[in-house]
Amino acid sequence: MTLSYKARKRWSLFLLVVWLPVYIVIAITVLGYIGTLNKWIAIPIYAILGIAWALPFKFVFTGIGKEDPDA
C-alpha cells in the first residue's frame, strides 16, 4: 500500500514533531540506565541511534521536498 503525497507529508511532520523528541528521550533514558560510558564509546552509539530512527521511515520522507506529483 502506497501513501499519497499529502499523507506522506502529514506523517513526516508527525514523525519530526512528535516521534523524534520521544525517541530522543527514550534513547537517553535507556543509555542512562547503562551507566557512565566512555566518551569514545558513547559518541558512536549516539551517532548510530541518531541515524537509526529514520531508517524505518525512509519511504515516508522520500520526495517530500518536491512538488506534489498528483497536482
Buried (B, 14 or more C-beta within 10 A) or exposed (E): EEEEBEEBBEBBEEBEEEBBEEBBEEBEEEBEEEEEEEEEEEEEEBEEBEEEBBEEBEEBBEEEEEEEEEE
